[in-house]
Amino acid sequence: MNKLLLLTLLSLQLGFITKIYSQNIAINATGNLPDTSAMLDLSSTNKGFLAPRLTTAQQNAIPLPATGLLVFNTTTNTFNVNTGTTGSPVWTALSFAGTGLSSMNGLTTGTQTFATGTTGTNFNIASSGSAHTFNIPDASATARGVVTTGTQIFAGNKTFNGTITAGSLSGGADTDSLVTTDATGLLKKRTIASVVAGNVWGTAGNNPVNSGNQFFGSVNNASLRFRTFNVERMVIDSVGNFGVGTATPLKPIDIVRSLPAQGGLMQFRNTAANGYTSIDLQNELGTQVGNIGWGNTSASAPYANSFYFSTNVASPMFFMTSNTERLRILATGEVGIGTLTPTAILHLKAGTAAANSAPLKFTTGVNTTAVENGAVEYDGTNYFASAASTRYTLAKTLTATSSLDFASTNAANSRDLTIGVPGAQLGDVVALGVPSTSVVANSDYTAYVSSANTVTVRLNNYSVLAINPAAGTFRVSVIRY
């Protein structure tokens, strides 16, 4: 019976233990649930715990470790804690401060004092009772210690890590040597001549052996900059743009400068009397297609003493303002103003109703004393055209039309109707156009300016009977001088 009871209790205990290992557990006096990332979540104010022991591989395989999760790493023999996050764990080893010196010079108790000295030839610690001296001798041929401000000689190989700064140095000579370093940082001595040869361009001229490999410039994507008076004046940037007065040229040649009113950004001069001071333009194939320049005094006709724009191929030349073409000259010589396809020696675009849009306008002037054949002039009142050594006044015509219907007019009588003509003045010459439907035998029509801006058209009946002409559209033309 006792054996049976013992076996029963043992079975229950084993079942209880299995249940415990199949889940995480919280042991506390508060009843709080355990953290899901901890196998065992302990909280107490008067007890400790024995941490789980894991290898590094086992530690790193913990799924979603909670921040603050603690294990003992058996690979490194350290307590490791996750100082990262659940998604990005960082396992940090805990360090423990030491307790300091437990003994010095055989003494385990009492106050220990420390000092520094410079005696001896090597670093050493000298102790006398509870007093301890750290000896750091000056550096010399026989002493290996600190570097002082006095004159010292270093023997043996030395490695310097960090920055070495030289203070006041005496001037050098052309025959001196330079200190260089190889790829490992080893200091070496080279003569100035060996460094300069083939690598440095001198101010007294150079004699390059291979101009393809020897050049003045950069080998990386840095810009080449030039200064005078410690101010940058010129730059060739990493893509080949050349700038003067600008640190960031935007074009192959970019010049920026503040100059007085009479100054110019660029100046060209050809000193040959029969030459041309010009800029020649080529297309992408290297063919010259145009030039801009000045013909010097002995240049060939018609360029001598002349400024010119020229195309060298059968292509048009055009001029633009506000990014809009205004004038075009065809290769065959036709000039168009406001038209892309001139069909005359001078072809003007059509005017519009807008102000200042007339195709052609003359400014008031004074006629030439001598008649010049072919000239057209305007004196502010009249236009003049000269031909065959005679200056002719061009008539200014005002014209208007109106439908007139004259009533029946008795024999030997007349009847008047009017047409408005803005600008007409008394005494102006009037020409009358009569519609054929209004013509009646033994009668006629006359017209004259009866008052300002008004022309009277008169029907004259010369017959012995009354007449009643059909209505029609009459045209009057007022000629003014």
Buried (B, 14 or more C-beta within 10 A) or exposed (E): EEEEEEEEEEEEEEEEEEEEEEEBEBEEEEEEEBBEBBBBBBEEEEEEEEBBEBEEEBBEEBEEBBBEBBBBBEEEEBBBBBEEEBEEBEBEEEEEEEEEEEEBEEBEEEEBEEEEEEEEBEEEEBBEEBBBBEBBBBBBEEBBBEEEEEEEEEEEEEEEEEEEEEEEEEEEEEEEBEEEEEEEEEEEEEEBEEEEEEEEEEEEEEEEEEEEEEEEEEEEEEBEBEEEEEEEEBBBBEEEBBBBBBEEBEEEEBBEEEEEEEEEEEEEEBEEEEBBBBEEBEEEEEEEBBBEBBBBEEBEEEBBEEEBEBBEEEEBBEEEEEEEEEBBBBEEEBBBBBBEEBEEEEBBBEEEEEEEEEEEEEEEEEBEEEBEEEBEBBEEEBBBBBEEEEBEEEEBEBEBEBEBEBEEBEEEEBBEBBBEBEEBEEEBEBEBEBBEEBEBEEBBBEBBBBEEBBBBBBBBBEBEEEBEBEEBEBBBBBBBE
